[in-house]
Amino acid sequence: MVSPIHEKCPPPLRQQIEEAPDNSFDLILRVSEVDDAVQAEIERAGFQVRRRLTLVPQFAVSGPGQALFNLLEYPWLLSVEEDGSVHTC
């Protein structure tokens, strides 16, 4: 059985980070609530918060991949995905 912590980060992203933990990543952190305390924890882990979004609670962040592993155990972190460009037809 996969631990809930590992379910927060997709395996391909986890592998990229494990292979290059010092590389900078642009990520979306989906959280249970957007507030100053959560943002402070994200910044303390080593990320720069680029955007706070409240409609679907999430933070757009940039920083070293290894910083993510400091956050995975927090219950307020629900899921992680790579942030990227959105293209329309």
Helices and strands as residue ranges (DSSP letters): H 4-7, H 11-19, E 24-31, H 36-45, E 48-53, E 58-64, H 66-69, E 77-82
